[in-house]
């Protein structure tokens, strides 16, 4: 299954209080970046983020889900309606995210 453009646009709108949010389409899904670092993505119309310590602490009851077969589990963001929480979450986890790899 692939994610809908409408769900991507909804999540991007929810994250619009953050400067530096970008995305890239990849095989019917979408990778989400914040200030050049991958924070997670949209997979099967679910917003999943990397399971860094801060994110786990801020969402202790979040489900771990596979974005696709063979991938590492990620945290499911259930509360996508809460823009303020999303902003705090993404900003808080930024320093724990690995730097983006340089393309050749």
Secondary structure, 3 states (H helix, E strand, C coil): CCCCHHHHHHHHHHCCCCCCEEEEEECCEEEEEECCEEEEEEECCEEEECCCHHHHHHCCCCCEEECCCCCCEEEECCCCCCHHHHHHHHHHHHHHCCCCCCCC
